[in-house]
Amino acid sequence: MTAKTREPGNTDEKLVALFRTLMAYTGRYRIDGDRFITKVDSSWNEAWNGSEQERFYKLDGDTLDVNTAWMPNPLVSGNPIGRAILSFRRE
């Protein structure tokens, strides 16, 4: 997942900004009701490796909505509470 506004990184400052506007992880997952839990193998944030990331989903026709629980945002100073919501639509 990345922020909307990103520029190519050709300086240390821009490279840091790219890192701060990115979240990514991969691993095996399991489904439990309306949520899926990923056992993180590799992540943008080494602290997440070995952890479990829980997400909630809702499938409605051709639309899949995925969201996080409400939590502090690790990318924003002061860690305000928020959540990420992704929507996918099959065409």
Number of C-alpha atoms within 10 A of each C-alpha: 10 12 10 6 7 12 9 9 13 8 9 9 9 14 13 11 15 17 14 15 15 14 14 10 17 14 15 10 14 11 13 10 8 11 15 16 17 18 18 18 15 16 16 14 12 12 9 15 17 14 15 16 18 17 17 17 18 13 13 9 8 9 13 14 14 18 16 16 14 10 12 13 14 12 13 11 7 9 11 12 12 12 12 13 13 11 12 11 11 7 5
